[in-house]
Amino acid sequence: MALLPLLLNGCGGNKEPVKELPPPNGEEQTDAPGGGDIQGGAGVEATPLGKGWTSKQIDNGVLYHVFNGTDEITGYHQEVFVIDVDLNNPAYQVKLVYENPRLTTSAAFRKQTKAIAAINANYEPTSIYMRVNGTNVYTLQNDIINGTEVPNWKSEAAVSFSGDSNVKFLWAGSQKKGEVTVDQQRQYYKALSTTEYPSFITSAPMLINDYVKVGENFVDYSISTSSSYYKGLSSEHPDKHQRTLHPRTAIGLTKDNHLILLCVDGRIKSYGMGARSLTRFMVKWFNPQYALNLDGGGSTTMCVKGEGDASTNVVNYPCDGNKNYDHTGERSRDAFIMVLKK
């Protein structure tokens, strides 16, 4: 199939060899069909108000939302941390930050003296394409995911940053996994103009494409989770990786140009989400026109100026080796998405 890219307006090596923590009850949970029919779409207003939500204004045009309670979509206890930035406000800049050697999110956050918020961004470098300030840093090296025989599915889309607040989403995938080859994706990202797209990072899955909830159907839900086939899948296989409830990180953009940075905790007290529940959660509470899943699991981390841990400003509860209910357990990564005040 020919590559039909859609332009949507709007570490060195592997991760650290840290054993992942199990979910709170010790049993793996997966996305279920619940949550009702979450509509969303153009003209639908969504505000994170009600039971479980607290909200605070961090700066003029920057809101910080926290959800702590039972989520009706998954039916489990969830803790979710969200930054909403009005990009129409000229006081802010959104930036893709690359660090070599790798740093924790909080260490990268502290290096940026005007940082207001930050989240982790990248999957393993061999699975992504990333350009920073006109220079290609990673070029989607592997057709398979490191250490497995799983075809590389982690670069079906990208989020790009140019100027101070111009954020766009690009989708080099298709409605069905595997219809666009890794090499076709690689060539597509390589051909992107360095002038128009000086900084971008690829990831997957695309959650929301012009209000279409494509993330609901990324996983093949016809596969029984009790089947020997499912149980034998690698944890890196997309049908397991994006169906299991895990910590998640995502970025979205609303029609009125509000940037949404979102982290869902998991494995300690919060259960986490899969691609489908994350899609529905974002639609229900924020209704972004576009949204993309970023690296999750032990990488999921958010920093917010003046919030969370007094020394690091980590607001969520990273789970990379962290068995305590605190803000430690960060994983070092290469790339971060940051909101800076000019």
CORNOR-V657482 format. One record per residue. N is the residue number from 1. PSI is psi in whole degrees, -180 to 180 (999 if undefined). OMEGA is omega as a letter, one per 30 degrees, with the letter a starting at -180 (NA if undefined). BURIAL is # if it has 9 or more other C-alpha atoms within 8 Angstrom, else .. Layout:
<<N & PSI & OMEGA & BURIAL> <N & PSI & OMEGA & BURIAL>>
//
This chain:
<<1 & 134 & l & .> <2 & 146 & l & .> <3 & 126 & l & .> <4 & 80 & a & .> <5 & 143 & l & #> <6 & 127 & l & .> <7 & 119 & a & .> <8 & 108 & a & #> <9 & -150 & a & .> <10 & 999 & NA & #> <11 & 83 & a & #> <12 & 114 & l & .> <13 & -154 & a & .> <14 & 173 & l & .> <15 & 168 & l & .> <16 & 142 & a & .> <17 & 66 & l & .> <18 & 128 & a & .> <19 & 129 & a & .> <20 & 144 & l & .> <21 & 150 & l & #> <22 & 168 & l & #> <23 & 169 & a & #> <24 & -36 & a & #> <25 & 7 & l & .> <26 & -3 & a & .> <27 & 137 & a & .> <28 & 131 & l & .> <29 & 150 & a & .> <30 & 164 & l & #> <31 & 135 & l & #> <32 & 163 & a & .> <33 & -2 & a & .> <34 & -175 & l & .> <35 & -4 & l & #> <36 & -175 & a & .> <37 & 101 & a & .> <38 & 112 & a & .> <39 & -64 & a & .> <40 & -161 & l & #> <41 & 168 & a & #> <42 & 137 & l & .> <43 & -6 & l & .> <44 & 124 & l & .> <45 & 137 & l & .> <46 & 126 & a & #> <47 & 129 & a & .> <48 & 76 & l & .> <49 & 155 & l & .> <50 & -170 & a & .> <51 & 129 & l & .> <52 & -17 & a & #> <53 & 140 & l & #> <54 & 148 & a & .> <55 & 149 & a & .> <56 & 140 & l & .> <57 & 119 & a & #> <58 & -37 & a & .> <59 & 170 & l & .> <60 & 112 & a & .> <61 & 4 & l & .> <62 & 119 & l & #> <63 & 144 & l & #> <64 & 119 & a & #> <65 & 143 & l & #> <66 & 131 & l & #> <67 & 129 & l & #> <68 & 101 & a & #> <69 & -170 & l & #> <70 & 121 & a & #> <71 & 127 & a & #> <72 & -17 & a & .> <73 & -45 & l & #> <74 & -25 & a & #> <75 & 10 & a & .> <76 & 164 & l & #> <77 & 129 & a & #> <78 & 147 & l & #> <79 & 118 & a & #> <80 & 138 & a & #> <81 & 129 & a & #> <82 & 136 & l & #> <83 & 130 & l & #> <84 & 114 & a & #> <85 & 125 & l & #> <86 & 103 & a & #> <87 & -4 & l & #> <88 & -16 & l & .> <89 & 117 & a & .> <90 & 1 & a & .> <91 & -9 & a & .> <92 & 153 & l & #> <93 & 136 & l & #> <94 & 133 & a & #> <95 & 137 & l & #> <96 & 117 & a & #> <97 & 129 & l & #> <98 & 133 & l & .> <99 & 126 & l & #> <100 & 111 & g & .> <101 & 165 & a & .> <102 & 153 & l & #> <103 & 161 & l & #> <104 & 161 & l & #> <105 & -42 & a & #> <106 & -36 & l & #> <107 & -41 & l & #> <108 & -38 & l & #> <109 & -44 & a & #> <110 & -26 & l & #> <111 & -25 & a & .> <112 & 101 & a & .> <113 & -22 & a & .> <114 & 18 & a & .> <115 & 137 & l & #> <116 & -37 & l & #> <117 & 155 & l & #> <118 & 147 & l & #> <119 & 158 & l & #> <120 & 161 & a & #> <121 & -50 & a & #> <122 & 145 & l & #> <123 & -176 & l & #> <124 & 139 & a & #> <125 & -33 & a & #> <126 & -10 & a & #> <127 & 0 & a & #> <128 & 167 & l & #> <129 & 130 & l & #> <130 & 132 & l & #> <131 & 135 & a & #> <132 & 120 & l & #> <133 & 43 & l & .> <134 & -3 & a & #> <135 & 129 & l & .> <136 & 118 & a & #> <137 & -46 & l & .> <138 & 144 & a & #> <139 & 39 & l & #> <140 & 61 & a & #> <141 & -44 & a & #> <142 & 139 & l & #> <143 & -20 & l & #> <144 & 162 & a & #> <145 & 134 & a & #> <146 & 131 & l & .> <147 & 6 & a & .> <148 & 178 & l & .> <149 & 16 & a & .> <150 & 125 & l & #> <151 & 140 & a & .> <152 & 116 & a & #> <153 & 5 & a & #> <154 & 11 & a & #> <155 & 35 & a & #> <156 & -17 & a & #> <157 & 171 & a & #> <158 & 157 & l & #> <159 & 132 & a & #> <160 & 155 & a & #> <161 & 126 & l & #> <162 & 152 & a & #> <163 & -152 & a & .> <164 & -36 & a & #> <165 & 24 & l & #> <166 & 106 & a & .> <167 & 128 & l & #> <168 & 153 & l & #> <169 & 136 & l & #> <170 & 135 & a & #> <171 & 109 & l & #> <172 & 14 & l & #> <173 & -149 & l & #> <174 & 179 & a & #> <175 & -22 & a & .> <176 & 133 & l & .> <177 & 140 & l & #> <178 & -9 & a & .> <179 & -26 & l & .> <180 & 124 & a & #> <181 & 162 & l & .> <182 & -41 & a & #> <183 & -37 & l & .> <184 & -41 & l & #> <185 & -45 & a & #> <186 & -46 & a & #> <187 & -35 & l & .> <188 & -49 & a & #> <189 & -38 & l & .> <190 & -36 & a & .> <191 & -8 & a & .> <192 & 137 & a & .> <193 & 131 & l & .> <194 & -19 & l & .> <195 & -46 & a & .> <196 & -31 & a & .> <197 & 69 & a & #> <198 & -27 & a & #> <199 & 123 & l & #> <200 & 161 & l & #> <201 & 137 & l & #> <202 & 157 & l & #> <203 & -175 & a & #> <204 & 157 & f & #> <205 & 160 & l & #> <206 & 131 & a & #> <207 & -44 & a & #> <208 & 124 & a & #> <209 & 104 & a & #> <210 & 50 & l & .> <211 & -8 & l & #> <212 & 128 & a & .> <213 & 67 & a & #> <214 & -26 & a & #> <215 & -18 & l & #> <216 & -27 & a & #> <217 & 14 & a & #> <218 & -38 & a & #> <219 & 146 & l & #> <220 & 96 & a & .> <221 & -1 & l & .> <222 & -15 & l & .> <223 & 124 & l & .> <224 & 132 & l & .> <225 & -14 & l & .> <226 & -4 & a & .> <227 & 153 & l & .> <228 & -31 & l & .> <229 & -49 & a & .> <230 & -45 & a & #> <231 & -26 & a & .> <232 & -5 & a & .> <233 & 144 & l & #> <234 & 148 & l & .> <235 & -16 & l & .> <236 & -7 & l & #> <237 & 133 & a & #> <238 & -33 & a & #> <239 & -18 & l & #> <240 & -44 & a & #> <241 & -40 & a & #> <242 & 5 & l & #> <243 & -33 & a & #> <244 & 143 & l & #> <245 & 114 & a & #> <246 & 166 & l & #> <247 & 144 & a & #> <248 & 148 & l & #> <249 & 138 & a & #> <250 & 159 & l & #> <251 & 139 & l & #> <252 & 167 & l & #> <253 & 128 & l & #> <254 & 167 & a & #> <255 & -32 & l & #> <256 & 22 & l & .> <257 & 43 & l & #> <258 & 128 & l & #> <259 & 131 & l & #> <260 & 118 & l & #> <261 & 127 & a & #> <262 & 135 & l & #> <263 & 132 & l & #> <264 & 124 & l & #> <265 & 167 & l & #> <266 & 165 & l & #> <267 & -6 & l & #> <268 & -72 & l & #> <269 & -36 & l & #> <270 & 149 & a & #> <271 & -26 & a & #> <272 & -179 & a & #> <273 & 165 & l & #> <274 & -178 & a & #> <275 & -40 & a & #> <276 & -48 & a & #> <277 & -35 & l & #> <278 & -42 & l & #> <279 & -49 & a & #> <280 & -37 & l & #> <281 & -46 & a & #> <282 & -41 & l & #> <283 & -46 & a & #> <284 & -43 & a & #> <285 & -19 & a & #> <286 & -21 & l & #> <287 & 55 & l & #> <288 & 152 & l & #> <289 & -33 & l & #> <290 & 147 & l & #> <291 & 145 & a & #> <292 & 133 & l & #> <293 & 138 & l & #> <294 & -175 & l & #> <295 & 138 & a & #> <296 & -140 & a & #> <297 & -134 & a & #> <298 & -10 & l & #> <299 & -23 & a & #> <300 & 115 & a & #> <301 & 140 & l & #> <302 & 137 & l & #> <303 & 139 & l & #> <304 & 128 & a & #> <305 & 127 & l & #> <306 & 4 & a & .> <307 & 169 & l & #> <308 & -143 & a & #> <309 & 134 & a & #> <310 & -30 & a & .> <311 & -26 & a & .> <312 & -18 & a & #> <313 & 20 & l & #> <314 & 125 & a & #> <315 & -27 & a & #> <316 & -168 & a & #> <317 & 80 & a & #> <318 & 146 & a & #> <319 & 14 & a & #> <320 & 88 & a & #> <321 & 3 & a & #> <322 & 115 & l & #> <323 & 2 & a & .> <324 & 157 & l & .> <325 & 74 & l & .> <326 & -171 & a & .> <327 & 14 & l & #> <328 & -175 & l & .> <329 & 24 & l & #> <330 & 148 & l & #> <331 & 137 & l & #> <332 & 136 & a & #> <333 & 179 & a & #> <334 & -33 & a & #> <335 & 147 & a & #> <336 & 148 & l & #> <337 & 124 & a & #> <338 & 148 & l & #> <339 & 123 & a & #> <340 & 147 & l & #> <341 & 131 & a & #> <342 & 999 & NA & .>>
//
